[in-house]
Amino acid sequence: MPFKTLGSRWLMLRTRSNQPVHDALTGGKTPRTLEVLDSNKSDIAWEAATHVGDYVIGALAKRPALVLSQNCDIENKQFIQVAPIYPSDDENYIGKLIRGEIISAFRMPRHPPEWTTESYADFEHVQAVHKSYRKRIPGHFRLSPPNILKLQQALTRYFGRPNSFDAGKDPAPISAKYLCTQCFYRDGLATSVKLSRGDSFAACTVCGGVGWVVQLGSIGTR
């Protein structure tokens, strides 16, 4: 990610001849001099270089990480999915994690000697790390079975959120039946309403939920 002080800017690296670094290396050349270009002030089209993209100036951090890939993927795939673990002394933030009010992070309590402060794994910063970075170090350990279940629930809650239509905001895109997401995910019920294209969604009369998904079977049978 770019440095915070740079905002949304990237500092791109190009050869003196304005050739992408990747192209130069692929051609067997080792550039001795590189130009540093501000991405916000350059007319270079990023996609015009290669499918690999451009080399940029970045920051590399070495910190604990939570491995999200399954064992078979770790052994057989080239990349491992990890979520970086950040320490936090913000009691308010940790309290929200404990109460389940934050879905983009997973609480990692103190675990001496690896870390001695309350921490969290950030799902927003999940990275694909090449397996060559994997080292068998003493600090490696597995979550307990109950915590593995909590992690699975947290990942499902964050990445498995349904793409729903919201009551009071969205019109029905097509004429079909729509199902209340809250009834299904919370209570295991199938509560449906039949709407015509352009109709407004209302709150569920059973649970008060405001999210709706289209019932796929009703599209082909209407």
C-alpha positions in Angstrom: 0.0 0.0 0.0 1.2 3.6 -0.5 2.7 5.5 2.3 0.0 7.3 4.3 1.8 10.6 3.8 1.4 10.2 0.0 -2.3 9.7 0.2 -3.4 7.9 -3.0 -0.2 8.6 -4.8 2.3 6.0 -6.0 5.9 6.7 -6.8 6.6 4.7 -10.0 10.1 3.6 -11.1 11.1 3.8 -14.7 14.3 3.4 -16.5 16.0 6.6 -17.8 14.7 5.7 -21.3 11.2 5.6 -19.8 11.1 1.8 -20.3 9.2 -0.2 -17.7 11.6 -1.9 -15.3 10.0 -5.3 -15.8 10.5 -5.0 -19.6 14.2 -4.1 -19.0 14.8 -7.1 -16.7 12.9 -9.4 -19.0 15.2 -8.3 -21.8 18.3 -9.2 -19.8 19.2 -5.6 -18.9 19.9 -4.3 -15.4 19.1 -0.6 -15.2 21.7 1.4 -13.4 19.7 4.6 -13.1 16.0 4.8 -12.3 13.6 7.7 -12.7 11.1 8.3 -9.9 7.7 9.5 -11.2 4.7 10.8 -9.3 1.7 8.7 -10.5 -0.6 11.7 -10.1 1.6 13.9 -12.3 2.5 11.4 -15.0 0.8 10.7 -18.3 2.0 7.1 -18.3 -0.8 4.6 -18.7 -0.2 1.9 -16.1 -1.9 -0.8 -18.2 0.2 0.0 -21.3 3.3 -1.4 -19.7 2.8 -5.2 -19.2 0.3 -7.4 -17.6 2.6 -7.4 -14.6 2.3 -3.6 -14.1 4.8 -1.1 -12.9 7.5 -1.2 -10.2 6.8 1.3 -7.5 8.4 2.5 -4.3 6.7 0.8 -1.4 7.2 -0.1 2.3 7.9 -3.6 3.5 6.8 -4.5 7.0 7.8 -7.6 9.1 5.1 -8.4 11.6 3.0 -11.3 12.9 0.4 -12.5 10.4 -2.7 -14.8 10.6 -2.6 -17.5 7.9 -6.0 -17.8 6.2 -5.2 -20.5 3.6 -6.0 -24.1 4.3 -3.2 -26.6 4.7 -3.7 -28.2 1.3 -3.4 -24.8 -0.4 -0.3 -23.9 1.7 1.4 -27.1 0.4 0.2 -27.0 -3.2 -0.3 -23.4 -4.2 2.3 -20.7 -5.0 0.7 -18.0 -2.7 -0.6 -18.0 0.8 -3.3 -15.7 2.0 -2.5 -13.9 5.2 -4.0 -11.1 7.3 -1.4 -8.9 9.1 -1.7 -8.6 12.9 -1.6 -5.1 14.3 -1.3 -4.2 18.0 -3.8 -1.8 19.6 -4.0 0.0 22.9 -7.4 1.5 22.0 -9.7 0.0 24.6 -12.7 1.4 22.7 -11.7 -0.4 19.5 -10.9 -3.7 21.3 -14.3 -3.4 23.1 -16.1 -3.1 19.7 -14.2 -6.2 18.5 -15.3 -8.2 21.6 -18.9 -7.1 21.1 -18.8 -8.0 17.4 -19.4 -4.5 16.2 -16.5 -4.5 13.8 -16.6 -7.2 11.1 -13.4 -6.3 9.2 -11.1 -7.5 11.9 -10.5 -10.5 14.1 -9.4 -10.0 17.7 -6.1 -11.6 18.7 -5.7 -11.5 22.5 -2.3 -11.3 24.1 -0.1 -14.2 23.3 3.3 -14.0 25.0 6.1 -14.1 23.9 4.9 -13.3 20.3 3.0 -10.2 21.4 2.0 -8.8 24.8 -0.7 -6.3 23.8 -4.2 -6.7 22.5 -4.0 -7.1 18.8 -6.2 -7.8 15.8 -5.9 -9.4 12.3 -7.1 -6.9 9.7 -9.2 -8.5 6.9 -9.0 -5.3 4.8 -5.3 -5.8 4.5 -5.3 -9.5 3.4 -2.3 -10.2 1.2 -1.2 -13.0 -1.1 2.4 -13.8 0.0 4.6 -16.1 -2.1 5.3 -19.4 -0.3 9.1 -18.7 -0.5 8.6 -16.3 2.4 7.3 -19.1 4.6 9.8 -20.0 7.3 9.6 -22.7 10.0 10.1 -20.4 12.9 9.5 -21.1 16.7 6.8 -18.4 16.8 4.4 -20.4 14.6 1.4 -21.8 16.4 -2.2 -22.8 15.6 -5.4 -21.3 17.0 -7.3 -23.5 19.4 -10.3 -25.3 17.9 -12.8 -22.9 19.5 -10.9 -19.9 18.1 -10.7 -21.5 14.6 -14.5 -21.7 14.7 -14.7 -18.1 15.7 -12.3 -17.2 12.8 -14.4 -19.1 10.3 -17.5 -17.2 11.5 -15.7 -13.9 11.3 -14.5 -14.6 7.7 -17.9 -15.7 6.6 -19.5 -12.7 8.1 -17.1 -10.3 6.4 -16.5 -12.0 3.0 -19.8 -13.9 2.7 -22.2 -10.9 3.1 -25.0 -11.2 0.6 -25.3 -8.7 -2.2 -28.8 -7.6 -1.2 -31.2 -4.8 -2.1 -32.0 -2.4 0.7 -35.5 -1.4 1.8 -36.2 2.3 1.4 -33.3 2.7 -1.1 -33.4 0.3 -4.0 -36.2 -0.5 -6.5 -36.8 -4.1 -7.6 -34.6 -4.6 -10.8 -36.9 -7.3 -12.2 -40.3 -8.8 -11.5 -39.7 -11.7 -9.2 -39.9 -13.1 -5.7 -37.4 -11.7 -3.2 -36.2 -13.3 0.1 -35.4 -11.6 3.4 -31.7 -12.1 4.2 -32.1 -11.6 7.9 -34.8 -14.2 8.3 -32.7 -16.7 6.5 -29.3 -16.1 8.1 -30.6 -15.4 11.6 -33.6 -17.7 11.9 -33.3 -20.2 9.0 -36.6 -19.0 7.6 -37.6 -18.3 3.9 -39.7 -15.1 3.9 -40.6 -14.0 0.4 -42.4 -11.1 -1.2 -43.5 -10.8 -4.8 -42.5 -7.5 -6.5 -42.9 -6.1 -10.0 -40.0 -4.2 -11.6 -39.6 -0.8 -10.1 -41.5 -1.6 -6.9 -39.9 -0.3 -3.7 -38.5 -2.7 -1.1 -40.0 -2.4 2.4 -38.9 -3.8 5.8 -39.6 -7.4 6.4 -43.0 -7.8 8.2 -41.6 -10.9 10.0 -38.3 -9.8 11.4 -38.0 -6.1 10.4 -34.9 -6.9 8.2 -34.1 -4.5 5.4 -32.0 -6.7 3.0 -33.5 -8.7 0.2 -32.1 -11.1 -2.5 -33.8 -12.3 -5.6 -35.2 -15.9 -5.5 -33.5 -17.3 -8.6 -36.2 -19.9 -9.2 -38.8 -17.2 -9.5 -37.0 -15.6 -12.5 -37.4 -18.6 -14.8 -41.0 -19.4 -13.8 -42.6 -16.0 -13.8 
